[in-house]
Amino acid sequence: MAGSKSDYLEAALLRHVLGGPDYERPGVLYVALYTATPTDAGGGTEVSGGGYARASVANVPASWSPAGKNANAISFPESTADWGTVVAFGILDAASGGNLLYWGDLTTAVEILAGENWQFATGALVVTED
């Protein structure tokens, strides 16, 4: 899986470790789906419309394994229209807008059509450090 930590998170962690202001971990993380892959600088094309909303995940140890995998399924709302072909995900610190923290390509692109309830199965969303 290609992907990375965002420039925003890299800078925040450097400041935290090297004596700058402390980075405060968000209490809730939001997983987004993208039809064009973001980069470390952000960007990409997030799915919009058709009932789409980012999936929220409590940022507690029970939600993530020590290996950086989701400990439970991460579900998105039912699509009320076609969302297009999803090729990547992002983890952000807000339900809309906010800061991209991590991003990655999906192993296999998936076309999400109207009426589908798409999810990351337990252990399917993997975050790694580079």
Secondary structure, DSSP 8 states (H G I E B T S, - for coil): --EEE-HHHHHHHHHHHTTSS-----SEEEEEEEEE--BTTB--EE--STT---EEEE-SGGGB-TTSBBSS-EE----SS--EEEEEEEEESSSSS--EEEEEEEEEEEEE-TT---EE-TT-SB----
